[in-house]
Amino acid sequence: GETIRKGHRFSWWGTSIATAKHAATIGVVQANRWKSVVAPFREGDHVGLRLISGWTGEKVALKAGEELTSAQWFIGFDDLEAWPKAMAARHKIGALPPAEAGWNSWYELWDGVDAKAVLENAAIAKEMLAKPLVEARKISVNAAEKLRIVVDDGWQKAWGDWQPNSKFPQGLDGLAKQLHADGFEVGVWLAPLIASKNSDVYKAHPDWFVKGPTFPHTKIGNMHVLDVTHPDAATHLK
């Protein structure tokens, strides 16, 4: 959907592209060396794919005569189980616990999430998922309603300033209390080790951050990295 709307999008490790009738699943079957990316893009009336082994700027030194093999990719159609079945690592796990289910704000709203959208989508998730979970797990409706709702990027004042912004007037405490009352479990995404240059924490304490290296963000730009060997920075993180 994002590829059709925006013209391009990328996904770490793997993705699925679906129409009303068919679905293509693309992903790596091992992650020994590369941080691999699937990058769908729109080209006229068609969707193309770039499969990338190694992210932008990743360099590998090779000696004369040495060879380097890219990640091994799986491409399949109309069988979502075929990709994990192709991963040798999954064959060593044994019996897996029942999969968790719920809704994560990122995969629809990106950083445009707000409290109203979280509550509305939680209600939709319960309507869509509770009954199938009862049938799949042979458990009670009450147990099935323990769906996970995750508030992802977009709730904070800034990267580095991990307090709720104005889109969450009751704060995360108030939102979590309401979701718990409705039977959900609640999760919150954050990235505590990096901060934008415009964050209050970086402006007030630039000495808390690593000198030199930064973390490149595709939308916000270079982020500063918290130096947890600095005692005050470690206290702040805790």
C-alpha positions as CSV (number, residue, x, y, z in Angstrom):
1,G,0.0,0.0,0.0
2,E,2.8,2.5,0.9
3,T,4.6,1.7,-2.4
4,I,1.4,2.5,-4.4
5,R,0.8,5.7,-2.4
6,K,4.3,7.0,-2.1
7,G,6.1,5.4,-5.0
8,H,8.8,3.7,-2.9
9,R,9.3,2.1,0.5
10,F,11.8,-0.2,2.1
11,S,11.6,-3.1,4.7
12,W,14.4,-4.8,6.7
13,W,15.0,-8.5,6.0
14,G,11.8,-9.2,4.1
15,T,8.3,-8.2,3.1
16,S,5.1,-9.3,1.4
17,I,3.4,-7.5,-1.4
18,A,-0.2,-8.5,-1.9
19,T,-3.1,-7.9,-4.3
20,A,-6.7,-9.0,-3.8
21,K,-5.9,-12.4,-5.2
22,H,-2.1,-13.0,-4.9
23,A,0.8,-12.3,-2.6
24,A,4.6,-12.3,-3.2
25,T,6.9,-12.9,-0.3
26,I,10.5,-11.9,-0.4
27,G,13.1,-12.2,2.3
28,V,16.6,-13.4,3.3
29,V,17.0,-16.9,4.8
30,Q,20.1,-16.1,6.8
31,A,21.6,-12.9,8.4
32,N,25.2,-14.0,9.0
33,R,26.8,-10.9,7.5
34,W,24.5,-8.4,5.9
35,K,21.8,-6.0,7.0
36,S,19.6,-6.7,4.1
37,V,16.8,-4.6,2.7
38,V,13.8,-5.2,0.4
39,A,13.0,-1.9,-1.5
40,P,9.8,-2.1,-3.6
41,F,9.2,0.8,-6.0
42,R,6.5,1.9,-8.4
43,E,7.3,2.1,-12.1
44,G,4.3,3.1,-14.1
45,D,1.6,0.5,-13.5
46,H,4.1,-2.1,-12.2
47,V,5.9,-2.6,-8.9
48,G,9.6,-3.4,-9.0
49,L,11.9,-4.8,-6.3
50,R,15.5,-4.0,-5.3
51,L,17.1,-6.6,-3.0
52,I,20.0,-5.0,-1.2
53,S,22.7,-6.9,0.7
54,G,24.4,-4.3,3.0
55,W,23.0,-0.9,3.7
56,T,24.2,2.4,2.4
57,G,27.8,3.1,3.2
58,E,28.6,-0.4,4.5
59,K,32.2,-1.3,3.5
60,V,33.9,-4.6,3.7
61,A,37.7,-4.9,3.3
62,L,38.8,-7.9,1.1
63,K,42.3,-9.2,0.5
64,A,43.5,-10.2,-2.9
65,G,41.7,-13.4,-4.0
66,E,39.1,-13.2,-1.3
67,E,35.4,-13.6,-2.2
68,L,32.3,-12.3,-0.5
69,T,28.8,-13.8,-1.0
70,S,25.7,-11.8,-0.8
71,A,22.8,-12.7,1.4
72,Q,20.7,-15.7,0.2
73,W,17.2,-14.5,-0.8
74,F,13.8,-16.3,-0.9
75,I,11.2,-15.3,-3.4
76,G,7.8,-17.1,-3.3
77,F,4.2,-16.6,-4.2
78,D,0.9,-17.3,-2.4
79,D,2.4,-19.3,0.4
80,L,3.4,-17.1,3.4
81,E,4.7,-20.1,5.3
82,A,7.3,-21.0,2.7
83,W,9.7,-18.2,3.6
84,P,10.1,-19.2,7.3
85,K,10.3,-22.9,6.3
86,A,13.3,-22.0,4.1
87,M,15.2,-20.6,7.1
88,A,17.6,-23.2,8.5
89,A,17.8,-21.3,11.8
90,R,14.0,-21.8,12.4
91,H,14.4,-25.6,12.1
92,K,16.5,-25.7,15.3
93,I,14.0,-23.9,17.5
94,G,11.5,-26.7,18.1
95,A,8.0,-26.0,19.2
96,L,7.2,-22.4,19.1
97,P,4.8,-20.7,21.6
98,P,1.5,-19.3,20.1
99,A,2.2,-16.1,18.2
100,E,1.3,-12.8,19.8
101,A,-1.2,-10.6,18.1
102,G,-2.2,-7.0,18.1
103,W,-1.6,-3.7,16.4
104,N,1.5,-1.5,16.0
105,S,0.9,2.1,15.0
106,W,4.0,2.4,12.8
107,Y,2.8,0.1,10.0
108,E,-0.1,2.4,9.1
109,L,0.5,5.8,10.6
110,W,4.3,6.1,10.8
111,D,5.2,9.1,13.0
112,G,1.7,10.6,12.5
113,V,0.3,8.6,15.4
114,D,-2.0,10.2,18.1
115,A,-4.0,9.0,21.1
116,K,-7.3,9.0,19.2
117,A,-5.9,6.8,16.4
118,V,-4.4,4.3,19.0
119,L,-7.8,3.8,20.7
120,E,-9.7,3.5,17.4
121,N,-7.3,1.0,16.0
122,A,-7.2,-1.0,19.3
123,A,-11.0,-1.4,19.0
124,I,-10.7,-2.6,15.4
125,A,-7.9,-5.0,16.3
126,K,-10.1,-6.6,19.0
127,E,-13.0,-6.9,16.5
128,M,-10.8,-8.5,13.9
129,L,-8.4,-10.7,15.9
130,A,-10.2,-11.9,19.1
131,K,-12.4,-14.5,17.4
132,P,-9.7,-16.0,15.1
133,L,-7.4,-16.3,18.2
134,V,-10.1,-18.2,20.1
135,E,-10.5,-20.6,17.2
136,A,-6.8,-21.0,16.5
137,R,-5.6,-21.4,20.1
138,K,-8.8,-23.0,21.5
139,I,-8.7,-20.6,24.4
140,S,-11.3,-18.4,26.1
141,V,-12.4,-15.1,24.7
142,N,-11.0,-13.3,27.7
143,A,-7.5,-14.8,27.1
144,A,-7.7,-13.9,23.4
145,E,-8.5,-10.3,24.2
146,K,-5.0,-9.9,25.7
147,L,-4.0,-8.3,22.4
148,R,-0.8,-6.1,22.3
149,I,-1.1,-2.5,21.3
150,V,2.2,-0.8,20.6
151,V,2.6,3.0,20.3
152,D,5.5,3.6,18.0
153,D,7.5,6.6,16.8
154,G,5.6,9.9,16.9
155,W,4.5,10.0,20.5
156,Q,7.6,11.8,21.9
157,K,8.5,15.5,22.0
158,A,11.7,14.7,20.1
159,W,14.2,11.9,19.6
160,G,16.1,12.2,22.8
161,D,13.2,13.9,24.7
162,W,11.1,10.9,25.7
163,Q,8.1,12.6,27.1
164,P,4.6,12.6,25.4
165,N,3.9,15.4,23.0
166,S,0.6,17.4,22.6
167,K,-1.0,14.6,20.5
168,F,-1.3,12.6,23.7
169,P,-3.1,15.0,26.1
170,Q,-3.6,12.3,28.8
171,G,0.1,11.3,28.5
172,L,1.0,7.7,27.9
173,D,-0.1,6.9,31.5
174,G,-3.7,7.9,30.8
175,L,-3.7,6.1,27.4
176,A,-2.2,2.9,28.9
177,K,-4.8,3.0,31.8
178,Q,-7.6,3.1,29.3
179,L,-6.2,0.3,27.1
180,H,-5.6,-1.9,30.2
181,A,-9.2,-1.4,31.2
182,D,-10.2,-2.6,27.8
183,G,-8.1,-5.8,28.3
184,F,-5.1,-4.9,26.2
185,E,-1.4,-5.2,26.9
186,V,0.5,-2.0,26.0
187,G,3.9,-1.4,24.6
188,V,5.8,1.8,23.8
189,W,8.6,2.2,21.2
190,L,11.6,4.4,22.1
191,A,15.3,4.8,21.0
192,P,17.0,5.9,24.2
193,L,20.6,5.9,22.9
194,I,20.1,8.5,20.2
195,A,18.9,12.2,20.1
196,S,18.3,14.8,17.4
197,K,20.4,18.0,17.4
198,N,17.2,19.9,18.1
199,S,16.3,17.9,21.3
200,D,16.4,19.6,24.6
201,V,18.7,16.9,26.1
202,Y,21.4,17.5,23.4
203,K,21.2,21.2,23.6
204,A,21.5,21.2,27.4
205,H,24.1,18.4,27.6
206,P,26.2,18.1,24.4
207,D,29.0,16.6,26.5
208,W,26.8,13.5,27.2
209,F,27.2,12.4,23.6
210,V,29.8,10.6,21.6
211,K,32.1,12.9,19.7
212,G,32.3,12.4,16.0
213,P,30.2,9.4,14.9
214,T,26.5,10.0,14.3
215,F,23.5,7.8,13.4
216,P,22.1,8.6,10.0
217,H,18.2,8.8,10.0
218,T,16.6,8.8,6.5
219,K,14.1,11.5,7.5
220,I,15.5,13.5,10.4
221,G,19.1,13.5,9.5
222,N,22.2,12.7,11.6
223,M,21.4,11.8,15.2
224,H,23.8,12.1,18.2
225,V,24.7,9.0,20.1
226,L,24.5,8.9,24.0
227,D,27.8,8.1,25.6
228,V,26.9,5.8,28.4
229,T,30.4,5.8,29.7
230,H,29.7,9.4,30.8
231,P,28.4,9.0,34.4
232,D,25.7,11.7,34.0
233,A,24.6,10.3,30.7
234,A,24.3,6.8,32.3
235,T,22.2,8.2,35.1
236,H,20.0,10.0,32.6
237,L,19.5,6.7,30.7
238,K,18.6,4.8,33.8
